[in-house]
Amino acid sequence: MQLRDHVGSTKPAVVLHPSGTVVTFTELEARANRLAHFLRRAGLRAGDTVAILMENNEHIHAAMWAARRSGLYYTLVNTHLKASEVAYIVTDSGAKAVISSRAMQEICEHLSIESLAAAVLADDDLDGWQRYPDCVAAEPATPIADESDGLLLQYSAGSTGRPKGIRRPLNSARPTLSTPVFEALGVTVDSVYLSPAPIYHTAPAMWTMAAQAVGATTVVMERFDAEQALKSIERYGVTHAQFVPSMFVRMLRLPEEARLRYDVSTLERVVHAAAPCPPEIKRQMIDWWGPIVDEYYGSSEGAGISFIRAEEWLERPGSVGKPMLGLPHILDVNGHELPPGEIGEIYYEGGYPFEYLNDTAKTAEGRTAGGWVTVGDVGYVDTDGYLYLTDRRNHMIISGGVNIYPQETENMLISHPAVVDAAVFGIPDDIMGQSVKAVVQLADPADGNDLLAAELITWLRDRLAHYKCPRSISFEAQLPRTDAGKLYKQQLIDKYGG
């Protein structure tokens, strides 16, 4: 599947929302080819790496397609990082070129580019950088002669330390950009696929390209806004989309008249992942949009994938489904496999091959002698083989010798109508070892006070075992969560844990 299979018409490949900027398949194909020729002329060859530092704009897909068809690794850099953090990824990835944009100029000014074969800045001037229009003006719009499949070089979110590159061998590239979950959604040439998250995240990058490869139009939100997401669904007749749970919460917290103002009847299937979705939030989304809200569990490493359709989930609330890639095994702390229903660390057998770039110790650390792989998540399988997540290994609280998995308490807190987001973690306790602490983000930050904190604790104690409930609740205007929904919980532990 290639872009060029859909060239020759004015059909949009990319629509940016809310600006309405359109890039047709013909334009995207030509831009990708011209940029591929430029990268070859700059000296990049198959197996080299290019770093792409861009917000959701009209150029980012051309940059990815150019790298993909040039046999390059392409690493997408989080636009919220500081210059030193961007420099670390550029250096660690071994990038020989950087492609960026006007919006990122302040970061680019602080990057050392002397050792790079090319440093390109879209539509702007910066000392030492080449202007994108000038780079490609004289390049042909036809394919390069030595096309080969490149791969995304993903970097982990870095929520527990510095981000790590996740690299696969180039010869493992499949002829299709699709994934088992993407195929399960049933996106076709007639579909309209909405991507509300930043493209620098793994799934938005891969799935928008996969949608374009089958000829579907991709609607890309320039930044997520709950009401604008609904507006884009109605305006473009969106049929498929991927969200993260925090986006669901924000849409559900809109006033009812705003939620009902938009027609979302064109939606056929949507899917969510990246962070646990509180069951009550998912039920509310299914009540609103119908039984089309599917879910998958996986990781950037591709260790394994589980998937569950909305209809199945209603019968097994809380499950992330059955394996679609790899076979899950639940192991105890001694590495022994546990029977159904018992909680342990999740390992997968038979996932995609990968290594952590420049870190052989970390690559080996998460593997058993037999090659099963873990990314540190904890859960269990039931007797029918459905997987359930309970938390991350490093998030578990031990209070008075009792193991407490905070995700259950977080899910319950987020289901409260005043709450938009919640983090639960352990803080030092002289008697219990650790005590349970919660930090909450409210729909209206002005409501945060001691009285509401006490009300929330009482509300929780009516619904959960008391040992799972926080002894205190603090309020933050915004929790440190990535656009893909992952929570930087360590920042809160450092702040509130002394």
WOHU-V190016 format. One record per residue. N is the residue number from 1. RES is the residue in one small letter. PHI is phi as a letter, one per 30 degrees, with the letter a starting at -180 (999 if undefined). OMEGA is omega in whole degrees, 0 to 359 (none if undefined). Layout:
n->[N | N]
res->[RES | RES]
phi->[PHI | PHI]
omega->[OMEGA | OMEGA]
//
This chain:
n->[1 | 2 | 3 | 4 | 5 | 6 | 7 | 8 | 9 | 10 | 11 | 12 | 13 | 14 | 15 | 16 | 17 | 18 | 19 | 20 | 21 | 22 | 23 | 24 | 25 | 26 | 27 | 28 | 29 | 30 | 31 | 32 | 33 | 34 | 35 | 36 | 37 | 38 | 39 | 40 | 41 | 42 | 43 | 44 | 45 | 46 | 47 | 48 | 49 | 50 | 51 | 52 | 53 | 54 | 55 | 56 | 57 | 58 | 59 | 60 | 61 | 62 | 63 | 64 | 65 | 66 | 67 | 68 | 69 | 70 | 71 | 72 | 73 | 74 | 75 | 76 | 77 | 78 | 79 | 80 | 81 | 82 | 83 | 84 | 85 | 86 | 87 | 88 | 89 | 90 | 91 | 92 | 93 | 94 | 95 | 96 | 97 | 98 | 99 | 100 | 101 | 102 | 103 | 104 | 105 | 106 | 107 | 108 | 109 | 110 | 111 | 112 | 113 | 114 | 115 | 116 | 117 | 118 | 119 | 120 | 121 | 122 | 123 | 124 | 125 | 126 | 127 | 128 | 129 | 130 | 131 | 132 | 133 | 134 | 135 | 136 | 137 | 138 | 139 | 140 | 141 | 142 | 143 | 144 | 145 | 146 | 147 | 148 | 149 | 150 | 151 | 152 | 153 | 154 | 155 | 156 | 157 | 158 | 159 | 160 | 161 | 162 | 163 | 164 | 165 | 166 | 167 | 168 | 169 | 170 | 171 | 172 | 173 | 174 | 175 | 176 | 177 | 178 | 179 | 180 | 181 | 182 | 183 | 184 | 185 | 186 | 187 | 188 | 189 | 190 | 191 | 192 | 193 | 194 | 195 | 196 | 197 | 198 | 199 | 200 | 201 | 202 | 203 | 204 | 205 | 206 | 207 | 208 | 209 | 210 | 211 | 212 | 213 | 214 | 215 | 216 | 217 | 218 | 219 | 220 | 221 | 222 | 223 | 224 | 225 | 226 | 227 | 228 | 229 | 230 | 231 | 232 | 233 | 234 | 235 | 236 | 237 | 238 | 239 | 240 | 241 | 242 | 243 | 244 | 245 | 246 | 247 | 248 | 249 | 250 | 251 | 252 | 253 | 254 | 255 | 256 | 257 | 258 | 259 | 260 | 261 | 262 | 263 | 264 | 265 | 266 | 267 | 268 | 269 | 270 | 271 | 272 | 273 | 274 | 275 | 276 | 277 | 278 | 279 | 280 | 281 | 282 | 283 | 284 | 285 | 286 | 287 | 288 | 289 | 290 | 291 | 292 | 293 | 294 | 295 | 296 | 297 | 298 | 299 | 300 | 301 | 302 | 303 | 304 | 305 | 306 | 307 | 308 | 309 | 310 | 311 | 312 | 313 | 314 | 315 | 316 | 317 | 318 | 319 | 320 | 321 | 322 | 323 | 324 | 325 | 326 | 327 | 328 | 329 | 330 | 331 | 332 | 333 | 334 | 335 | 336 | 337 | 338 | 339 | 340 | 341 | 342 | 343 | 344 | 345 | 346 | 347 | 348 | 349 | 350 | 351 | 352 | 353 | 354 | 355 | 356 | 357 | 358 | 359 | 360 | 361 | 362 | 363 | 364 | 365 | 366 | 367 | 368 | 369 | 370 | 371 | 372 | 373 | 374 | 375 | 376 | 377 | 378 | 379 | 380 | 381 | 382 | 383 | 384 | 385 | 386 | 387 | 388 | 389 | 390 | 391 | 392 | 393 | 394 | 395 | 396 | 397 | 398 | 399 | 400 | 401 | 402 | 403 | 404 | 405 | 406 | 407 | 408 | 409 | 410 | 411 | 412 | 413 | 414 | 415 | 416 | 417 | 418 | 419 | 420 | 421 | 422 | 423 | 424 | 425 | 426 | 427 | 428 | 429 | 430 | 431 | 432 | 433 | 434 | 435 | 436 | 437 | 438 | 439 | 440 | 441 | 442 | 443 | 444 | 445 | 446 | 447 | 448 | 449 | 450 | 451 | 452 | 453 | 454 | 455 | 456 | 457 | 458 | 459 | 460 | 461 | 462 | 463 | 464 | 465 | 466 | 467 | 468 | 469 | 470 | 471 | 472 | 473 | 474 | 475 | 476 | 477 | 478 | 479 | 480 | 481 | 482 | 483 | 484 | 485 | 486 | 487 | 488 | 489 | 490 | 491 | 492 | 493 | 494 | 495 | 496 | 497 | 498]
res->[m | q | l | r | d | h | v | g | s | t | k | p | a | v | v | l | h | p | s | g | t | v | v | t | f | t | e | l | e | a | r | a | n | r | l | a | h | f | l | r | r | a | g | l | r | a | g | d | t | v | a | i | l | m | e | n | n | e | h | i | h | a | a | m | w | a | a | r | r | s | g | l | y | y | t | l | v | n | t | h | l | k | a | s | e | v | a | y | i | v | t | d | s | g | a | k | a | v | i | s | s | r | a | m | q | e | i | c | e | h | l | s | i | e | s | l | a | a | a | v | l | a | d | d | d | l | d | g | w | q | r | y | p | d | c | v | a | a | e | p | a | t | p | i | a | d | e | s | d | g | l | l | l | q | y | s | a | g | s | t | g | r | p | k | g | i | r | r | p | l | n | s | a | r | p | t | l | s | t | p | v | f | e | a | l | g | v | t | v | d | s | v | y | l | s | p | a | p | i | y | h | t | a | p | a | m | w | t | m | a | a | q | a | v | g | a | t | t | v | v | m | e | r | f | d | a | e | q | a | l | k | s | i | e | r | y | g | v | t | h | a | q | f | v | p | s | m | f | v | r | m | l | r | l | p | e | e | a | r | l | r | y | d | v | s | t | l | e | r | v | v | h | a | a | a | p | c | p | p | e | i | k | r | q | m | i | d | w | w | g | p | i | v | d | e | y | y | g | s | s | e | g | a | g | i | s | f | i | r | a | e | e | w | l | e | r | p | g | s | v | g | k | p | m | l | g | l | p | h | i | l | d | v | n | g | h | e | l | p | p | g | e | i | g | e | i | y | y | e | g | g | y | p | f | e | y | l | n | d | t | a | k | t | a | e | g | r | t | a | g | g | w | v | t | v | g | d | v | g | y | v | d | t | d | g | y | l | y | l | t | d | r | r | n | h | m | i | i | s | g | g | v | n | i | y | p | q | e | t | e | n | m | l | i | s | h | p | a | v | v | d | a | a | v | f | g | i | p | d | d | i | m | g | q | s | v | k | a | v | v | q | l | a | d | p | a | d | g | n | d | l | l | a | a | e | l | i | t | w | l | r | d | r | l | a | h | y | k | c | p | r | s | i | s | f | e | a | q | l | p | r | t | d | a | g | k | l | y | k | q | q | l | i | d | k | y | g | g]
phi->[999 | b | e | d | d | b | d | j | b | c | d | d | d | b | b | d | b | c | d | i | e | b | b | d | d | d | d | d | d | d | d | d | d | d | d | d | d | d | d | d | d | d | j | d | b | e | j | d | b | b | c | c | c | b | d | d | b | d | c | d | d | d | d | d | d | d | d | e | d | c | i | c | d | b | c | c | c | e | d | c | d | d | e | d | d | d | d | e | d | e | d | d | d | i | e | c | b | b | c | b | b | e | d | c | e | d | d | d | e | c | c | d | c | e | d | d | d | a | b | c | b | d | h | a | c | a | e | i | c | c | d | e | e | d | d | c | e | c | d | d | d | c | d | d | d | c | e | a | d | c | b | d | c | d | c | d | d | i | d | b | l | d | d | c | d | c | c | c | d | e | d | c | d | c | d | c | d | d | b | e | d | e | d | d | d | i | d | b | e | c | d | b | c | c | c | d | c | d | d | d | d | e | d | e | d | d | d | d | d | d | d | d | d | c | j | d | d | c | c | c | d | d | a | d | b | e | d | d | d | d | d | d | d | d | d | c | i | e | c | b | a | b | b | c | e | d | d | e | e | d | d | d | d | d | e | e | d | d | d | d | d | c | d | c | d | d | d | c | b | b | b | b | a | i | a | d | c | e | e | d | d | d | d | d | d | d | d | d | c | j | d | b | c | d | b | b | b | a | a | e | d | i | d | a | b | b | b | b | d | e | d | d | d | d | d | b | e | j | d | c | j | c | d | c | b | i | b | d | b | c | c | d | d | c | i | c | d | c | d | e | j | c | d | a | d | d | c | c | c | j | d | d | d | a | b | d | d | i | a | d | d | d | d | d | e | c | b | d | d | d | j | d | b | b | c | j | d | b | a | a | c | c | d | c | i | d | c | b | c | c | l | d | e | d | c | d | c | c | b | h | i | c | d | b | c | d | e | d | d | d | e | d | d | d | d | d | d | d | c | c | a | a | b | b | a | c | b | e | b | d | c | c | j | b | b | d | b | b | b | b | c | c | d | b | e | d | d | d | a | d | d | d | e | d | d | d | d | d | e | d | d | d | b | b | e | d | d | d | c | d | d | b | b | c | b | b | d | a | d | d | c | d | d | c | j | d | c | d | d | d | d | d | d | d | d | c | c | i]
omega->[183 | 174 | 188 | 175 | 185 | 180 | 177 | 178 | 178 | 180 | 179 | 169 | 180 | 169 | 177 | 180 | 16 | 186 | 181 | 177 | 183 | 170 | 181 | 176 | 179 | 179 | 182 | 178 | 181 | 180 | 180 | 180 | 181 | 180 | 176 | 177 | 179 | 180 | 176 | 181 | 178 | 176 | 179 | 180 | 181 | 181 | 175 | 184 | 172 | 177 | 180 | 181 | 184 | 168 | 175 | 182 | 186 | 184 | 192 | 180 | 176 | 179 | 180 | 180 | 179 | 179 | 182 | 184 | 177 | 180 | 183 | 163 | 176 | 181 | 182 | 188 | 179 | 184 | 179 | 182 | 173 | 184 | 181 | 179 | 176 | 180 | 179 | 182 | 178 | 180 | 183 | 181 | 183 | 184 | 176 | 177 | 174 | 176 | 185 | 187 | 180 | 182 | 182 | 187 | 182 | 176 | 183 | 180 | 184 | 179 | 174 | 185 | 185 | 184 | 184 | 175 | 180 | 173 | 189 | 178 | 184 | 168 | 177 | 180 | 176 | 183 | 177 | 180 | 178 | 179 | 182 | 182 | 180 | 182 | 190 | 187 | 184 | 183 | 180 | 179 | 180 | 183 | 172 | 187 | 187 | 179 | 172 | 185 | 171 | 184 | 172 | 173 | 187 | 171 | 179 | 183 | 180 | 183 | 179 | 181 | 180 | 180 | 180 | 176 | 180 | 188 | 176 | 176 | 182 | 181 | 176 | 181 | 179 | 181 | 179 | 176 | 187 | 175 | 180 | 181 | 180 | 179 | 180 | 179 | 177 | 177 | 181 | 179 | 181 | 184 | 171 | 188 | 180 | 174 | 184 | 185 | 177 | 182 | 181 | 174 | 189 | 185 | 177 | 179 | 185 | 188 | 175 | 177 | 178 | 178 | 178 | 181 | 177 | 177 | 179 | 173 | 177 | 175 | 185 | 177 | 179 | 168 | 183 | 171 | 188 | 182 | 178 | 176 | 178 | 180 | 181 | 178 | 180 | 187 | 186 | 181 | 183 | 180 | 183 | 180 | 171 | 180 | 167 | 186 | 181 | 175 | 175 | 182 | 182 | 177 | 179 | 181 | 174 | 174 | 185 | 181 | 177 | 180 | 184 | 183 | 189 | 179 | 180 | 186 | 178 | 182 | 177 | 175 | 168 | 183 | 176 | 180 | 173 | 179 | 180 | 177 | 178 | 183 | 181 | 177 | 180 | 178 | 179 | 178 | 179 | 176 | 183 | 188 | 183 | 183 | 180 | 186 | 182 | 184 | 171 | 176 | 177 | 179 | 176 | 180 | 183 | 181 | 179 | 180 | 170 | 187 | 177 | 176 | 183 | 182 | 177 | 183 | 179 | 177 | 181 | 183 | 180 | 181 | 172 | 168 | 178 | 183 | 175 | 174 | 180 | 181 | 181 | 173 | 179 | 185 | 175 | 185 | 179 | 178 | 179 | 182 | 183 | 179 | 178 | 176 | 181 | 185 | 176 | 180 | 184 | 173 | 176 | 175 | 173 | 177 | 179 | 176 | 177 | 170 | 171 | 186 | 176 | 181 | 181 | 181 | 179 | 178 | 181 | 187 | 184 | 182 | 172 | 178 | 180 | 176 | 175 | 189 | 174 | 172 | 173 | 178 | 183 | 179 | 180 | 173 | 177 | 185 | 178 | 177 | 177 | 184 | 176 | 177 | 174 | 177 | 171 | 180 | 185 | 176 | 184 | 177 | 174 | 183 | 182 | 180 | 180 | 176 | 179 | 178 | 190 | 185 | 181 | 180 | 177 | 180 | 181 | 179 | 183 | 178 | 177 | 187 | 180 | 190 | 175 | 182 | 182 | 174 | 180 | 184 | 180 | 173 | 185 | 179 | 186 | 184 | 187 | 185 | 173 | 170 | 185 | 179 | 176 | 171 | 191 | 171 | 185 | 174 | 175 | 184 | 181 | 181 | 185 | 177 | 183 | 181 | 179 | 177 | 179 | 178 | 180 | 178 | 178 | 179 | 178 | 184 | 174 | 188 | 182 | 172 | 188 | 183 | 179 | 187 | 180 | 174 | 178 | 178 | 174 | 183 | 174 | 178 | 181 | 175 | 182 | 183 | 178 | 178 | 178 | 173 | 181 | 185 | 173 | 187 | 183 | 178 | 179 | 178 | 179 | 184 | 188 | 184 | 178 | none]
//
